[in-house]
Amino acid sequence: MENKYIKIIVLVSLLVVTLVFFKKIFSLYENVEPLIQSPYGVVIYMVLIVLAILIAPIPTSPLVILAGITFGPWNGMIYTLISATIGAVFAFLISRFFLREIIRKKVEDNVFYKKIKGNDNKNILRIILITRLMPQVSFDLVSYAAGLTGINVISFAIITLIGMIPIVFIMSFFGYLIEPFLSWILGFLIIALVLYMIYLFKRKRKDNKVYSKFLK
């Protein structure tokens, strides 16, 4: 019985600490919000998107959703489209003029590269457009692999921009829509994480006991 009360006290303490930490985070966000929404914040966001594309495999989806929350759906969408197109073009040019052989070795066994290798430029652009509509396909890999083909950089940039519009639109507006409920969502996720860690701890202790009995 005493052990049960100790567990309850520990659980309540963890939840209190989590909520205090959560409050501190939001207080910090309120202090830096003017900076985030300033032109400096826009520049920082766009640089992060470019770096996320060049330095694979940093995921960009959370950043796009964050842009919808921070800058609003339309501005977030515009900033993302511009910066992602710039990042894709940089990757394309790096692959074509600077690290061609290194990148070729990295992607030669990839399904996408095998699909576009030796294909005519019109079909390559069509395939790239389709992949841009599919968020599960690596944006970075497509950009680097495209630089190994014969397509010109202008056509690549236009196709990339057009192909990104639907998914960026959805993610930006999703971020905008969840913004009023963000504190509740984050709070729930943090509490769920704490409970899951407690579960894992208890599970490990239980497994250790079973393992110890087995050794005896």
C-alpha positions, 0 to 999 in steps of 0.5 A: 500500500505504501509503495502505491502511494509513493508511485502516486506522489512520484507521478503527480510530481512529474506532472507538476514539473512537466506543466511548470516546464511547459509554462516556461517554454510558452513564456519564452516563446511569448518573449521571442515571438516579436523577433520570430515574426520580424523580418529577421525571423523570416530570414532565419526560417528560410535559411533553416529550410535551405539547410534542411534540404542541403543537409539530408535527412533533416525533416522539413515538414515540422518546419513548414507546419511551424511556418503556418503557426508563426507567419500565418497560412499564406505568408508561411506558404510563400516563405516555404515555397521560395526557400525550398525552391532555392534549396532545391536549386542549390542541391541541383547545382552542387550535384551538377558542378561540384560533387557530381561523382560523389553524389552519383555513387550515393544515389546509383542504387536508388529507385528514383535515380534508376527511373530517371537515368537515361530518360529523356528530359520531358519524362524526367521533368514529369517524374520530378513533378510527380515526386514533388506531389508525394511527401514520402519521397525524399525531397533532397535526394530528388534534387541531388539526383536531378542534377545528374541528368540533362535537364536545365536548372530553370525547368527544374526550379519551375517544376519543383515550385509547381509540384510543392504547392499542394503539400505546402498549402496543406501543411501551412494551413494545418499549422494555422488551424492547430495554432489555437489548440497548440498549448493543449496539444503540446501539453497532452504530448508532454504528459503522454511522453512522461507516462510512456517513460514511466511505463517503460521504466516499470516494464524494464523493472518487471523484465529484470525481475523475470530475468533474475528469477530465470537465472536463479 
